[in-house]
Amino acid sequence: MSSAGSQRKGADGERELASLLTRYGYTIERGGSLSYGTIPDLIGLPGIHIECKRVERLNLRKAMDQAIRDSVRFGDGSPVVFHRQNRQEWLVTMRFADWINLYKAVRNPRGTAK
């Protein structure tokens, strides 16, 4: 795929994911795939840095490393990679430590000992 085609697919993926998250009640803003990393792909999930990948062959480690770097740079939350291939459902990948903290917060929202 050409560079322009790849950028278009990335932008389409961002719009698609933004629409999906909006249907779940979140206000999502697109940073834009042509911002070249000056702003996050998508903004609107508090405490989550969204890295959106819409590709057939994903180097997940490289995508997560990018999400980690960008989450530090933007200070917008835990790095999470949202990704999907053609004709497949969206998947979400995050570090175990971030997942366990999220899970604990959901299981124990008031912060009391369990």
PDB file as gemmi writes it, atoms N, CA and C in Angstrom:
CRYST1    1.000    1.000    1.000  90.00  90.00  90.00 P 1                      
ATOM      1  N   MET A   1       0.853  -1.176   0.000  1.00  0.00           N  
ATOM      2  CA  MET A   1       0.000   0.000   0.000  1.00  0.00           C  
ATOM      3  C   MET A   1       0.897   1.238   0.000  1.00  0.00           C  
ATOM      4  N   SER A   2       0.485   2.231  -0.744  1.00  0.00           N  
ATOM      5  CA  SER A   2       1.266   3.466  -0.810  1.00  0.00           C  
ATOM      6  C   SER A   2       1.181   4.227   0.500  1.00  0.00           C  
ATOM      7  N   SER A   3       2.083   5.179   0.656  1.00  0.00           N  
ATOM      8  CA  SER A   3       2.080   6.011   1.865  1.00  0.00           C  
ATOM      9  C   SER A   3       0.755   6.745   2.007  1.00  0.00           C  
ATOM     10  N   ALA A   4       0.260   7.292   0.888  1.00  0.00           N  
ATOM     11  CA  ALA A   4      -1.027   8.004   0.929  1.00  0.00           C  
ATOM     12  C   ALA A   4      -2.161   7.051   1.274  1.00  0.00           C  
ATOM     13  N   GLY A   5      -2.115   5.832   0.720  1.00  0.00           N  
ATOM     14  CA  GLY A   5      -3.137   4.834   1.029  1.00  0.00           C  
ATOM     15  C   GLY A   5      -3.086   4.409   2.481  1.00  0.00           C  
ATOM     16  N   SER A   6      -1.890   4.272   3.002  1.00  0.00           N  
ATOM     17  CA  SER A   6      -1.710   3.918   4.407  1.00  0.00           C  
ATOM     18  C   SER A   6      -2.237   5.017   5.327  1.00  0.00           C  
ATOM     19  N   GLN A   7      -1.948   6.265   4.970  1.00  0.00           N  
ATOM     20  CA  GLN A   7      -2.452   7.397   5.766  1.00  0.00           C  
ATOM     21  C   GLN A   7      -3.973   7.453   5.724  1.00  0.00           C  
ATOM     22  N   ARG A   8      -4.551   7.185   4.542  1.00  0.00           N  
ATOM     23  CA  ARG A   8      -6.009   7.201   4.405  1.00  0.00           C  
ATOM     24  C   ARG A   8      -6.628   6.098   5.256  1.00  0.00           C  
ATOM     25  N   LYS A   9      -6.016   4.898   5.227  1.00  0.00           N  
ATOM     26  CA  LYS A   9      -6.528   3.791   6.032  1.00  0.00           C  
ATOM     27  C   LYS A   9      -6.430   4.123   7.517  1.00  0.00           C  
ATOM     28  N   GLY A  10      -5.326   4.770   7.922  1.00  0.00           N  
ATOM     29  CA  GLY A  10      -5.180   5.180   9.312  1.00  0.00           C  
ATOM     30  C   GLY A  10      -6.235   6.191   9.725  1.00  0.00           C  
ATOM     31  N   ALA A  11      -6.484   7.172   8.842  1.00  0.00           N  
ATOM     32  CA  ALA A  11      -7.511   8.183   9.127  1.00  0.00           C  
ATOM     33  C   ALA A  11      -8.891   7.541   9.187  1.00  0.00           C  
ATOM     34  N   ASP A  12      -9.156   6.600   8.268  1.00  0.00           N  
ATOM     35  CA  ASP A  12     -10.445   5.889   8.293  1.00  0.00           C  
ATOM     36  C   ASP A  12     -10.597   5.107   9.593  1.00  0.00           C  
ATOM     37  N   GLY A  13      -9.511   4.479  10.048  1.00  0.00           N  
ATOM     38  CA  GLY A  13      -9.550   3.734  11.304  1.00  0.00           C  
ATOM     39  C   GLY A  13      -9.834   4.643  12.488  1.00  0.00           C  
ATOM     40  N   GLU A  14      -9.223   5.821  12.504  1.00  0.00           N  
ATOM     41  CA  GLU A  14      -9.468   6.784  13.590  1.00  0.00           C  
ATOM     42  C   GLU A  14     -10.922   7.226  13.595  1.00  0.00           C  
ATOM     43  N   ARG A  15     -11.467   7.531  12.417  1.00  0.00           N  
ATOM     44  CA  ARG A  15     -12.880   7.938  12.332  1.00  0.00           C  
ATOM     45  C   ARG A  15     -13.799   6.807  12.789  1.00  0.00           C  
ATOM     46  N   GLU A  16     -13.488   5.593  12.355  1.00  0.00           N  
ATOM     47  CA  GLU A  16     -14.296   4.433  12.726  1.00  0.00           C  
ATOM     48  C   GLU A  16     -14.277   4.201  14.238  1.00  0.00           C  
ATOM     49  N   LEU A  17     -13.096   4.233  14.838  1.00  0.00           N  
ATOM     50  CA  LEU A  17     -12.987   4.030  16.282  1.00  0.00           C  
ATOM     51  C   LEU A  17     -13.656   5.170  17.039  1.00  0.00           C  
ATOM     52  N   ALA A  18     -13.478   6.398  16.578  1.00  0.00           N  
ATOM     53  CA  ALA A  18     -14.136   7.543  17.220  1.00  0.00           C  
ATOM     54  C   ALA A  18     -15.656   7.374  17.185  1.00  0.00           C  
ATOM     55  N   SER A  19     -16.183   6.932  16.051  1.00  0.00           N  
ATOM     56  CA  SER A  19     -17.621   6.710  15.923  1.00  0.00           C  
ATOM     57  C   SER A  19     -18.096   5.611  16.871  1.00  0.00           C  
ATOM     58  N   LEU A  20     -17.332   4.534  16.960  1.00  0.00           N  
ATOM     59  CA  LEU A  20     -17.687   3.433  17.859  1.00  0.00           C  
ATOM     60  C   LEU A  20     -17.712   3.896  19.315  1.00  0.00           C  
ATOM     61  N   LEU A  21     -16.669   4.613  19.731  1.00  0.00           N  
ATOM     62  CA  LEU A  21     -16.620   5.108  21.113  1.00  0.00           C  
ATOM     63  C   LEU A  21     -17.722   6.125  21.380  1.00  0.00           C  
ATOM     64  N   THR A  22     -18.069   6.912  20.382  1.00  0.00           N  
ATOM     65  CA  THR A  22     -19.159   7.881  20.518  1.00  0.00           C  
ATOM     66  C   THR A  22     -20.486   7.163  20.734  1.00  0.00           C  
ATOM     67  N   ARG A  23     -20.686   6.056  20.026  1.00  0.00           N  
ATOM     68  CA  ARG A  23     -21.924   5.272  20.211  1.00  0.00           C  
ATOM     69  C   ARG A  23     -22.032   4.730  21.632  1.00  0.00           C  
ATOM     70  N   TYR A  24     -20.900   4.577  22.313  1.00  0.00           N  
ATOM     71  CA  TYR A  24     -20.902   4.128  23.702  1.00  0.00           C  
ATOM     72  C   TYR A  24     -21.006   5.294  24.682  1.00  0.00           C  
ATOM     73  N   GLY A  25     -21.180   6.499  24.163  1.00  0.00           N  
ATOM     74  CA  GLY A  25     -21.439   7.645  25.022  1.00  0.00           C  
ATOM     75  C   GLY A  25     -20.257   8.537  25.322  1.00  0.00           C  
ATOM     76  N   TYR A  26     -19.121   8.310  24.692  1.00  0.00           N  
ATOM     77  CA  TYR A  26     -17.937   9.144  24.938  1.00  0.00           C  
ATOM     78  C   TYR A  26     -17.837  10.244  23.892  1.00  0.00           C  
ATOM     79  N   THR A  27     -17.384  11.400  24.319  1.00  0.00           N  
ATOM     80  CA  THR A  27     -17.141  12.505  23.398  1.00  0.00           C  
ATOM     81  C   THR A  27     -15.695  12.391  22.940  1.00  0.00           C  
ATOM     82  N   ILE A  28     -15.523  12.005  21.703  1.00  0.00           N  
ATOM     83  CA  ILE A  28     -14.193  11.725  21.164  1.00  0.00           C  
ATOM     84  C   ILE A  28     -13.832  12.782  20.124  1.00  0.00           C  
ATOM     85  N   GLU A  29     -12.621  13.311  20.246  1.00  0.00           N  
ATOM     86  CA  GLU A  29     -12.100  14.252  19.257  1.00  0.00           C  
ATOM     87  C   GLU A  29     -10.945  13.587  18.536  1.00  0.00           C  
ATOM     88  N   ARG A  30     -10.906  13.770  17.238  1.00  0.00           N  
ATOM     89  CA  ARG A  30      -9.816  13.225  16.429  1.00  0.00           C  
ATOM     90  C   ARG A  30      -8.673  14.203  16.386  1.00  0.00           C  
ATOM     91  N   GLY A  31      -7.481  13.697  16.660  1.00  0.00           N  
ATOM     92  CA  GLY A  31      -6.292  14.519  16.522  1.00  0.00           C  
ATOM     93  C   GLY A  31      -5.919  14.669  15.058  1.00  0.00           C  
ATOM     94  N   GLY A  32      -6.244  13.658  14.301  1.00  0.00           N  
ATOM     95  CA  GLY A  32      -5.944  13.701  12.885  1.00  0.00           C  
ATOM     96  C   GLY A  32      -4.676  12.946  12.560  1.00  0.00           C  
ATOM     97  N   SER A  33      -4.775  12.049  11.604  1.00  0.00           N  
ATOM     98  CA  SER A  33      -3.629  11.217  11.251  1.00  0.00           C  
ATOM     99  C   SER A  33      -2.523  12.020  10.579  1.00  0.00           C  
ATOM    100  N   LEU A  34      -2.823  13.205  10.123  1.00  0.00           N  
ATOM    101  CA  LEU A  34      -1.797  14.017   9.462  1.00  0.00           C  
ATOM    102  C   LEU A  34      -1.137  15.009  10.407  1.00  0.00           C  
ATOM    103  N   SER A  35      -1.381  14.856  11.698  1.00  0.00           N  
ATOM    104  CA  SER A  35      -0.735  15.741  12.680  1.00  0.00           C  
ATOM    105  C   SER A  35       0.699  15.297  12.944  1.00  0.00           C  
ATOM    106  N   TYR A  36       1.057  14.112  12.427  1.00  0.00           N  
ATOM    107  CA  TYR A  36       2.413  13.564  12.546  1.00  0.00           C  
ATOM    108  C   TYR A  36       2.908  13.551  13.991  1.00  0.00           C  
ATOM    109  N   GLY A  37       2.005  13.125  14.902  1.00  0.00           N  
ATOM    110  CA  GLY A  37       2.405  12.931  16.283  1.00  0.00           C  
ATOM    111  C   GLY A  37       2.447  14.177  17.147  1.00  0.00           C  
ATOM    112  N   THR A  38       1.967  15.308  16.614  1.00  0.00           N  
ATOM    113  CA  THR A  38       1.972  16.518  17.438  1.00  0.00           C  
ATOM    114  C   THR A  38       0.806  16.543  18.413  1.00  0.00           C  
ATOM    115  N   ILE A  39      -0.228  15.754  18.145  1.00  0.00           N  
ATOM    116  CA  ILE A  39      -1.362  15.576  19.055  1.00  0.00           C  
ATOM    117  C   ILE A  39      -1.774  14.102  18.997  1.00  0.00           C  
ATOM    118  N   PRO A  40      -2.429  13.594  20.038  1.00  0.00           N  
ATOM    119  CA  PRO A  40      -2.830  12.175  20.039  1.00  0.00           C  
ATOM    120  C   PRO A  40      -3.806  11.846  18.911  1.00  0.00           C  
ATOM    121  N   ASP A  41      -3.866  10.560  18.540  1.00  0.00           N  
ATOM    122  CA  ASP A  41      -4.785  10.097  17.501  1.00  0.00           C  
ATOM    123  C   ASP A  41      -6.221  10.478  17.852  1.00  0.00           C  
ATOM    124  N   LEU A  42      -6.634  10.098  19.048  1.00  0.00           N  
ATOM    125  CA  LEU A  42      -7.995  10.363  19.527  1.00  0.00           C  
ATOM    126  C   LEU A  42      -7.926  10.814  20.976  1.00  0.00           C  
ATOM    127  N   ILE A  43      -8.816  11.717  21.339  1.00  0.00           N  
ATOM    128  CA  ILE A  43      -8.874  12.247  22.700  1.00  0.00           C  
ATOM    129  C   ILE A  43     -10.303  12.105  23.195  1.00  0.00           C  
ATOM    130  N   GLY A  44     -10.468  11.696  24.459  1.00  0.00           N  
ATOM    131  CA  GLY A  44     -11.813  11.654  25.008  1.00  0.00           C  
ATOM    132  C   GLY A  44     -12.086  10.542  25.995  1.00  0.00           C  
ATOM    133  N   LEU A  45     -11.128   9.656  26.210  1.00  0.00           N  
ATOM    134  CA  LEU A  45     -11.275   8.645  27.254  1.00  0.00           C  
ATOM    135  C   LEU A  45     -10.376   9.071  28.407  1.00  0.00           C  
ATOM    136  N   PRO A  46     -10.940   9.668  29.449  1.00  0.00           N  
ATOM    137  CA  PRO A  46     -10.112  10.156  30.559  1.00  0.00           C  
ATOM    138  C   PRO A  46      -9.209   9.060  31.121  1.00  0.00           C  
ATOM    139  N   GLY A  47      -7.925   9.396  31.261  1.00  0.00           N  
ATOM    140  CA  GLY A  47      -6.963   8.467  31.831  1.00  0.00           C  
ATOM    141  C   GLY A  47      -6.407   7.450  30.850  1.00  0.00           C  
ATOM    142  N   ILE A  48      -6.805   7.559  29.563  1.00  0.00           N  
ATOM    143  CA  ILE A  48      -6.359   6.608  28.545  1.00  0.00           C  
ATOM    144  C   ILE A  48      -5.729   7.366  27.380  1.00  0.00           C  
ATOM    145  N   HIS A  49      -4.510   6.973  27.031  1.00  0.00           N  
ATOM    146  CA  HIS A  49      -3.892   7.485  25.810  1.00  0.00           C  
ATOM    147  C   HIS A  49      -4.218   6.487  24.699  1.00  0.00           C  
ATOM    148  N   ILE A  50      -4.969   6.938  23.696  1.00  0.00           N  
ATOM    149  CA  ILE A  50      -5.412   6.070  22.603  1.00  0.00           C  
ATOM    150  C   ILE A  50      -4.398   6.093  21.462  1.00  0.00           C  
ATOM    151  N   GLU A  51      -3.884   4.918  21.142  1.00  0.00           N  
ATOM    152  CA  GLU A  51      -3.079   4.741  19.928  1.00  0.00           C  
ATOM    153  C   GLU A  51      -3.907   3.855  19.010  1.00  0.00           C  
ATOM    154  N   CYS A  52      -4.306   4.381  17.875  1.00  0.00           N  
ATOM    155  CA  CYS A  52      -5.208   3.687  16.955  1.00  0.00           C  
ATOM    156  C   CYS A  52      -4.423   3.121  15.777  1.00  0.00           C  
ATOM    157  N   LYS A  53      -4.580   1.822  15.532  1.00  0.00           N  
ATOM    158  CA  LYS A  53      -3.896   1.164  14.423  1.00  0.00           C  
ATOM    159  C   LYS A  53      -4.905   0.354  13.624  1.00  0.00           C  
ATOM    160  N   ARG A  54      -5.003   0.652  12.348  1.00  0.00           N  
ATOM    161  CA  ARG A  54      -5.923  -0.059  11.447  1.00  0.00           C  
ATOM    162  C   ARG A  54      -5.083  -0.647  10.325  1.00  0.00           C  
ATOM    163  N   VAL A  55      -4.464  -1.793  10.606  1.00  0.00           N  
ATOM    164  CA  VAL A  55      -3.521  -2.415   9.677  1.00  0.00           C  
ATOM    165  C   VAL A  55      -3.722  -3.925   9.643  1.00  0.00           C  
ATOM    166  N   GLU A  56      -3.257  -4.552   8.586  1.00  0.00           N  
ATOM    167  CA  GLU A  56      -3.335  -6.007   8.473  1.00  0.00           C  
ATOM    168  C   GLU A  56      -2.216  -6.686   9.259  1.00  0.00           C  
ATOM    169  N   ARG A  57      -1.030  -6.108   9.212  1.00  0.00           N  
ATOM    170  CA  ARG A  57       0.113  -6.677   9.924  1.00  0.00           C  
ATOM    171  C   ARG A  57       0.612  -5.644  10.930  1.00  0.00           C  
ATOM    172  N   LEU A  58       0.324  -5.909  12.191  1.00  0.00           N  
ATOM    173  CA  LEU A  58       0.684  -4.959  13.239  1.00  0.00           C  
ATOM    174  C   LEU A  58       1.864  -5.485  14.040  1.00  0.00           C  
ATOM    175  N   ASN A  59       2.882  -4.667  14.164  1.00  0.00           N  
ATOM    176  CA  ASN A  59       3.969  -4.961  15.085  1.00  0.00           C  
ATOM    177  C   ASN A  59       3.499  -4.402  16.432  1.00  0.00           C  
ATOM    178  N   LEU A  60       2.886  -5.265  17.223  1.00  0.00           N  
ATOM    179  CA  LEU A  60       2.242  -4.830  18.460  1.00  0.00           C  
ATOM    180  C   LEU A  60       3.231  -4.226  19.442  1.00  0.00           C  
ATOM    181  N   ARG A  61       4.429  -4.787  19.524  1.00  0.00           N  
ATOM    182  CA  ARG A  61       5.433  -4.223  20.440  1.00  0.00           C  
ATOM    183  C   ARG A  61       5.800  -2.803  20.020  1.00  0.00           C  
ATOM    184  N   LYS A  62       5.983  -2.588  18.728  1.00  0.00           N  
ATOM    185  CA  LYS A  62       6.316  -1.254  18.229  1.00  0.00           C  
ATOM    186  C   LYS A  62       5.162  -0.273  18.478  1.00  0.00           C  
ATOM    187  N   ALA A  63       3.932  -0.736  18.267  1.00  0.00           N  
ATOM    188  CA  ALA A  63       2.761   0.115  18.507  1.00  0.00           C  
ATOM    189  C   ALA A  63       2.644   0.472  19.989  1.00  0.00           C  
ATOM    190  N   MET A  64       2.886  -0.512  20.868  1.00  0.00           N  
ATOM    191  CA  MET A  64       2.804  -0.248  22.307  1.00  0.00           C  
ATOM    192  C   MET A  64       3.923   0.682  22.739  1.00  0.00           C  
ATOM    193  N   ASP A  65       5.121   0.488  22.194  1.00  0.00           N  
ATOM    194  CA  ASP A  65       6.228   1.403  22.530  1.00  0.00           C  
ATOM    195  C   ASP A  65       5.878   2.833  22.134  1.00  0.00           C  
ATOM    196  N   GLN A  66       5.243   3.003  20.974  1.00  0.00           N  
ATOM    197  CA  GLN A  66       4.808   4.333  20.539  1.00  0.00           C  
ATOM    198  C   GLN A  66       3.758   4.890  21.501  1.00  0.00           C  
ATOM    199  N   ALA A  67       2.811   4.045  21.902  1.00  0.00           N  
ATOM    200  CA  ALA A  67       1.772   4.483  22.836  1.00  0.00           C  
ATOM    201  C   ALA A  67       2.377   4.901  24.174  1.00  0.00           C  
ATOM    202  N   ILE A  68       3.363   4.145  24.650  1.00  0.00           N  
ATOM    203  CA  ILE A  68       4.021   4.469  25.919  1.00  0.00           C  
ATOM    204  C   ILE A  68       4.738   5.814  25.815  1.00  0.00           C  
ATOM    205  N   ARG A  69       5.532   5.977  24.764  1.00  0.00           N  
ATOM    206  CA  ARG A  69       6.250   7.255  24.563  1.00  0.00           C  
ATOM    207  C   ARG A  69       5.275   8.426  24.495  1.00  0.00           C  
ATOM    208  N   ASP A  70       4.213   8.252  23.704  1.00  0.00           N  
ATOM    209  CA  ASP A  70       3.273   9.354  23.517  1.00  0.00           C  
ATOM    210  C   ASP A  70       2.455   9.631  24.777  1.00  0.00           C  
ATOM    211  N   SER A  71       2.144   8.583  25.551  1.00  0.00           N  
ATOM    212  CA  SER A  71       1.382   8.817  26.787  1.00  0.00           C  
ATOM    213  C   SER A  71       2.208   9.630  27.775  1.00  0.00           C  
ATOM    214  N   VAL A  72       3.522   9.417  27.782  1.00  0.00           N  
ATOM    215  CA  VAL A  72       4.414  10.206  28.639  1.00  0.00           C  
ATOM    216  C   VAL A  72       4.482  11.639  28.100  1.00  0.00           C  
ATOM    217  N   ARG A  73       4.672  11.767  26.799  1.00  0.00           N  
ATOM    218  CA  ARG A  73       4.811  13.096  26.190  1.00  0.00           C  
ATOM    219  C   ARG A  73       3.541  13.935  26.367  1.00  0.00           C  
ATOM    220  N   PHE A  74       2.365  13.332  26.149  1.00  0.00           N  
ATOM    221  CA  PHE A  74       1.113  14.078  26.253  1.00  0.00           C  
ATOM    222  C   PHE A  74       0.547  14.096  27.674  1.00  0.00           C  
ATOM    223  N   GLY A  75       1.005  13.166  28.520  1.00  0.00           N  
ATOM    224  CA  GLY A  75       0.518  13.111  29.896  1.00  0.00           C  
ATOM    225  C   GLY A  75      -0.974  12.872  29.997  1.00  0.00           C  
ATOM    226  N   ASP A  76      -1.509  12.077  29.068  1.00  0.00           N  
ATOM    227  CA  ASP A  76      -2.960  11.907  29.018  1.00  0.00           C  
ATOM    228  C   ASP A  76      -3.461  10.561  29.517  1.00  0.00           C  
ATOM    229  N   GLY A  77      -2.594   9.757  30.117  1.00  0.00           N  
ATOM    230  CA  GLY A  77      -3.086   8.532  30.724  1.00  0.00           C  
ATOM    231  C   GLY A  77      -2.332   7.290  30.302  1.00  0.00           C  
ATOM    232  N   SER A  78      -2.886   6.152  30.675  1.00  0.00           N  
ATOM    233  CA  SER A  78      -2.274   4.858  30.392  1.00  0.00           C  
ATOM    234  C   SER A  78      -2.254   4.595  28.891  1.00  0.00           C  
ATOM    235  N   PRO A  79      -1.141   4.077  28.387  1.00  0.00           N  
ATOM    236  CA  PRO A  79      -1.050   3.799  26.953  1.00  0.00           C  
ATOM    237  C   PRO A  79      -1.864   2.569  26.570  1.00  0.00           C  
ATOM    238  N   VAL A  80      -2.710   2.734  25.564  1.00  0.00           N  
ATOM    239  CA  VAL A  80      -3.564   1.644  25.098  1.00  0.00           C  
ATOM    240  C   VAL A  80      -3.567   1.649  23.577  1.00  0.00           C  
ATOM    241  N   VAL A  81      -3.393   0.472  22.986  1.00  0.00           N  
ATOM    242  CA  VAL A  81      -3.436   0.333  21.536  1.00  0.00           C  
ATOM    243  C   VAL A  81      -4.774  -0.288  21.158  1.00  0.00           C  
ATOM    244  N   PHE A  82      -5.557   0.439  20.367  1.00  0.00           N  
ATOM    245  CA  PHE A  82      -6.805  -0.056  19.793  1.00  0.00           C  
ATOM    246  C   PHE A  82      -6.447  -0.452  18.366  1.00  0.00           C  
ATOM    247  N   HIS A  83      -6.758  -1.698  17.972  1.00  0.00           N  
ATOM    248  CA  HIS A  83      -6.333  -2.147  16.650  1.00  0.00           C  
ATOM    249  C   HIS A  83      -7.312  -3.143  16.053  1.00  0.00           C  
ATOM    250  N   ARG A  84      -7.326  -3.140  14.714  1.00  0.00           N  
ATOM    251  CA  ARG A  84      -8.124  -4.153  14.018  1.00  0.00           C  
ATOM    252  C   ARG A  84      -7.620  -4.348  12.604  1.00  0.00           C  
ATOM    253  N   GLN A  85      -7.903  -5.540  12.088  1.00  0.00           N  
ATOM    254  CA  GLN A  85      -7.620  -5.897  10.712  1.00  0.00           C  
ATOM    255  C   GLN A  85      -8.926  -5.811   9.917  1.00  0.00           C  
ATOM    256  N   ASN A  86      -8.825  -5.906   8.601  1.00  0.00           N  
ATOM    257  CA  ASN A  86     -10.016  -5.928   7.754  1.00  0.00           C  
ATOM    258  C   ASN A  86     -10.971  -7.035   8.194  1.00  0.00           C  
ATOM    259  N   ARG A  87     -12.238  -6.714   8.220  1.00  0.00           N  
ATOM    260  CA  ARG A  87     -13.302  -7.670   8.527  1.00  0.00           C  
ATOM    261  C   ARG A  87     -13.143  -8.351   9.883  1.00  0.00           C  
ATOM    262  N   GLN A  88     -12.461  -7.693  10.804  1.00  0.00           N  
ATOM    263  CA  GLN A  88     -12.278  -8.223  12.160  1.00  0.00           C  
ATOM    264  C   GLN A  88     -12.767  -7.182  13.167  1.00  0.00           C  
ATOM    265  N   GLU A  89     -13.016  -7.635  14.380  1.00  0.00           N  
ATOM    266  CA  GLU A  89     -13.459  -6.727  15.431  1.00  0.00           C  
ATOM    267  C   GLU A  89     -12.273  -5.946  16.005  1.00  0.00           C  
ATOM    268  N   TRP A  90     -12.593  -4.834  16.662  1.00  0.00           N  
ATOM    269  CA  TRP A  90     -11.558  -4.044  17.335  1.00  0.00           C  
ATOM    270  C   TRP A  90     -11.041  -4.815  18.539  1.00  0.00           C  
ATOM    271  N   LEU A  91      -9.742  -4.742  18.742  1.00  0.00           N  
ATOM    272  CA  LEU A  91      -9.085  -5.309  19.912  1.00  0.00           C  
ATOM    273  C   LEU A  91      -8.408  -4.186  20.675  1.00  0.00           C  
ATOM    274  N   VAL A  92      -8.178  -4.415  21.950  1.00  0.00           N  
ATOM    275  CA  VAL A  92      -7.550  -3.423  22.820  1.00  0.00           C  
ATOM    276  C   VAL A  92      -6.389  -4.105  23.530  1.00  0.00           C  
ATOM    277  N   THR A  93      -5.204  -3.489  23.444  1.00  0.00           N  
ATOM    278  CA  THR A  93      -4.011  -4.048  24.084  1.00  0.00           C  
ATOM    279  C   THR A  93      -3.436  -3.009  25.037  1.00  0.00           C  
ATOM    280  N   MET A  94      -3.126  -3.457  26.243  1.00  0.00           N  
ATOM    281  CA  MET A  94      -2.514  -2.564  27.222  1.00  0.00           C  
ATOM    282  C   MET A  94      -1.565  -3.357  28.113  1.00  0.00           C  
ATOM    283  N   ARG A  95      -0.712  -2.631  28.838  1.00  0.00           N  
ATOM    284  CA  ARG A  95       0.209  -3.289  29.758  1.00  0.00           C  
ATOM    285  C   ARG A  95      -0.577  -3.904  30.919  1.00  0.00           C  
ATOM    286  N   PHE A  96      -0.069  -5.015  31.427  1.00  0.00           N  
ATOM    287  CA  PHE A  96      -0.740  -5.704  32.520  1.00  0.00           C  
ATOM    288  C   PHE A  96      -0.928  -4.783  33.732  1.00  0.00           C  
ATOM    289  N   ALA A  97       0.106  -4.058  34.127  1.00  0.00           N  
ATOM    290  CA  ALA A  97       0.015  -3.193  35.312  1.00  0.00           C  
ATOM    291  C   ALA A  97      -1.082  -2.151  35.146  1.00  0.00           C  
ATOM    292  N   ASP A  98      -1.216  -1.597  33.943  1.00  0.00           N  
ATOM    293  CA  ASP A  98      -2.286  -0.626  33.697  1.00  0.00           C  
ATOM    294  C   ASP A  98      -3.650  -1.301  33.741  1.00  0.00           C  
ATOM    295  N   TRP A  99      -3.735  -2.507  33.167  1.00  0.00           N  
ATOM    296  CA  TRP A  99      -4.997  -3.241  33.171  1.00  0.00           C  
ATOM    297  C   TRP A  99      -5.424  -3.580  34.596  1.00  0.00           C  
ATOM    298  N   ILE A 100      -4.495  -4.059  35.407  1.00  0.00           N  
ATOM    299  CA  ILE A 100      -4.850  -4.453  36.771  1.00  0.00           C  
ATOM    300  C   ILE A 100      -5.299  -3.244  37.582  1.00  0.00           C  
ATOM    301  N   ASN A 101      -4.671  -2.086  37.370  1.00  0.00           N  
ATOM    302  CA  ASN A 101      -5.107  -0.866  38.063  1.00  0.00           C  
ATOM    303  C   ASN A 101      -6.511  -0.469  37.618  1.00  0.00           C  
ATOM    304  N   LEU A 102      -6.790  -0.582  36.334  1.00  0.00           N  
ATOM    305  CA  LEU A 102      -8.123  -0.282  35.817  1.00  0.00           C  
ATOM    306  C   LEU A 102      -9.149  -1.257  36.389  1.00  0.00           C  
ATOM    307  N   TYR A 103      -8.803  -2.528  36.398  1.00  0.00           N  
ATOM    308  CA  TYR A 103      -9.699  -3.556  36.922  1.00  0.00           C  
ATOM    309  C   TYR A 103      -9.992  -3.331  38.402  1.00  0.00           C  
ATOM    310  N   LYS A 104      -8.948  -3.021  39.172  1.00  0.00           N  
ATOM    311  CA  LYS A 104      -9.143  -2.751  40.598  1.00  0.00           C  
ATOM    312  C   LYS A 104     -10.057  -1.546  40.804  1.00  0.00           C  
ATOM    313  N   ALA A 105      -9.887  -0.508  39.992  1.00  0.00           N  
ATOM    314  CA  ALA A 105     -10.723   0.691  40.130  1.00  0.00           C  
ATOM    315  C   ALA A 105     -12.188   0.372  39.826  1.00  0.00           C  
ATOM    316  N   VAL A 106     -12.426  -0.510  38.865  1.00  0.00           N  
ATOM    317  CA  VAL A 106     -13.797  -0.868  38.513  1.00  0.00           C  
ATOM    318  C   VAL A 106     -14.399  -1.785  39.582  1.00  0.00           C  
ATOM    319  N   ARG A 107     -13.605  -2.712  40.076  1.00  0.00           N  
ATOM    320  CA  ARG A 107     -14.089  -3.644  41.092  1.00  0.00           C  
ATOM    321  C   ARG A 107     -14.269  -2.981  42.444  1.00  0.00           C  
ATOM    322  N   ASN A 108     -13.517  -1.909  42.703  1.00  0.00           N  
ATOM    323  CA  ASN A 108     -13.530  -1.259  43.993  1.00  0.00           C  
ATOM    324  C   ASN A 108     -13.533   0.257  43.772  1.00  0.00           C  
ATOM    325  N   PRO A 109     -14.631   0.791  43.240  1.00  0.00           N  
ATOM    326  CA  PRO A 109     -14.648   2.202  42.816  1.00  0.00           C  
ATOM    327  C   PRO A 109     -14.479   3.213  43.947  1.00  0.00           C  
ATOM    328  N   ARG A 110     -14.771   2.855  45.172  1.00  0.00           N  
ATOM    329  CA  ARG A 110     -14.672   3.819  46.272  1.00  0.00           C  
ATOM    330  C   ARG A 110     -13.296   3.833  46.920  1.00  0.00           C  
ATOM    331  N   GLY A 111     -12.435   2.916  46.528  1.00  0.00           N  
ATOM    332  CA  GLY A 111     -11.085   2.879  47.087  1.00  0.00           C  
ATOM    333  C   GLY A 111     -11.009   2.254  48.462  1.00  0.00           C  
ATOM    334  N   THR A 112     -12.061   1.561  48.887  1.00  0.00           N  
ATOM    335  CA  THR A 112     -12.021   0.902  50.192  1.00  0.00           C  
ATOM    336  C   THR A 112     -11.384  -0.464  50.050  1.00  0.00           C  
ATOM    337  N   ALA A 113     -10.814  -0.955  51.124  1.00  0.00           N  
ATOM    338  CA  ALA A 113     -10.146  -2.250  51.095  1.00  0.00           C  
ATOM    339  C   ALA A 113     -11.159  -3.349  50.889  1.00  0.00           C  
ATOM    340  N   LYS A 114     -10.766  -4.329  50.094  1.00  0.00           N  
ATOM    341  CA  LYS A 114     -11.626  -5.520  49.870  1.00  0.00           C  
ATOM    342  C   LYS A 114     -10.868  -6.747  50.234  1.00  0.00           C  
TER     343      LYS A 114                                                      
END                                                                             
